[in-house]
Amino acid sequence: MKGKWANELYEVVWSIRTMKKTATREALFMLTSGSEVVLPIKVGFHTHCLTTFQEALNNAALYEALDLLPSVRGDALLLRALYKLRMARLHDRMVKFHPISAGDLVF
């Protein structure tokens, strides 16, 4: 199996970039490009998106999505901050507080 990881690297990176994250509810691809991903499997089959595709409408939608990209990124940043707060609360709820007495201190 030595050296076979390089063959799988592209698929792993693709899945990381296209998977929606829990903290932001967006995929990294969306946050960087302003558009959603069309998976390679959907390109191979005649899906509804491909059969009704119109290049002029698609280009107009892409320009509009690029204009909205800063707000999408801002929303993702806020959602990530809220997610971190929720995780901190859950962690703090599970951690038990043990007060330190003067006898426990070692210098």
N, C-alpha and C positions, 0 to 999 in steps of 0.2 A: 504493500500500500504506500510505500515511500514515493513521494513525488506526485501522487495522484490528486493531492489537495489543490494543486494549481488548476486542474481541469474543472473543479467545482467552484472555484473562487468567483467567477463571473455570476453564477446563479445565486450564490450567497450574498454578494454585494447588491445584486438586483433586488432580492427579497428584502434586504434591510432598507433600501431606499424606497421601496414601493409599499411596504407594510405600514398601516396606520398605527401610530404610537398611542399608547394609553394616555400619556401625559398631555399631549397636544391635540389629540384626535385628528391629526393630519399626517400624511406621509411626507417624508423628507423631500421626495420628488416634487410634491405640491408646493412646499415651502420654498424651494429653490427655483422652480420653473414657472409656477403659477398655473399649471394645468394638471389634470389627473392623468394617470398612467393608462395606456392601452396595453394590456398584457399580450405577449407574443401568441398565446393560444387563441386569443380573440381575433388576431389578424389572420390566422390560418383558416378560420371558419367564417362563413358568411353570417355575421351577427347583425342585429338591427342597426347598431351604430355604423357599421361599415356599409350596409346597403343604402342607408339614408344619408350618407356623408356628402356634404356640399362644401367644397373648398373655400368659397367666398364667405359663407356663414361661419365656417370654422376659424378662418383668419380673423374675422371681426370679433368672435368670441375670445380668441386668444389675446387680442389687444385689450379687450375689456378686462380679462382675467389678470393681465399684467398691471393694469391700473389699480385693481383691487388687491394686488399682492401685499402691499404694506399693511392693509387692515387684516388680512388673513394671518400674516406673521405676528401682528400685535395681539390678535385673539389667541394664537397659539402660545405666545409668551405668557399671557395672563393665565391660560389654562394650565400651563406647566407650573407656574407659581402656585396655583391652587392645588394642583396635584402634590407638589412638594409639601405644602402645609398639611394636607390630609395624611400623607405618609408620616410626617413628623408627629401628628396627633396620635395615629395608630401606634407608632413606636413608643411614644411616651405613655400611652395607656398600658402597654404590655410590660414596660420596664418597672420593676419594683424599686422603690426608694429605700435605701438602707442608710440611716444616719450614722455618721462616724463619731465614735466616742473618743475622748482624749487618750485613752489607753491604746487605741488602735493605730495612732499616728506613730510612724517610725521615721527617725531622722538620721 
